[in-house]
Amino acid sequence: MSEEVLFILVIVSMAIWVAVSKEAIKPSKEINRWKMITLMSAGSVSTLFITITLFQNLML
């Protein structure tokens, strides 16, 4: 994977986690549970993908 694509994925992942943080600090009655689940799932998958890619690059 090219470095540019990985960089864009890192930026997108950071934006997702910022959105999760903003949703998490809301009062519990205002939190949109489905939005939180979707954002956390997307953030987890993107973070896992980035981590695997970086470890593969270390092994080369």
C-alpha positions, 0 to 999 in steps of 0.5 A: 500500500502506498504511503499516501493512501495510508496517510489518508486512512490515518487522517480519516481514522483520527477524524472518526475517533474525534467524532466518537469522543464528541459523541461520548461527552454528551449527556447520556440522554442525548447520545445517539447509540447507533451513531456511537456503535457505527463510529466505534466499529469504523474506528476499530476496523480502521485502527486494526487495519492501520496497525496490521499494515504498519507491522507488515511494513516493519517486517519487510 
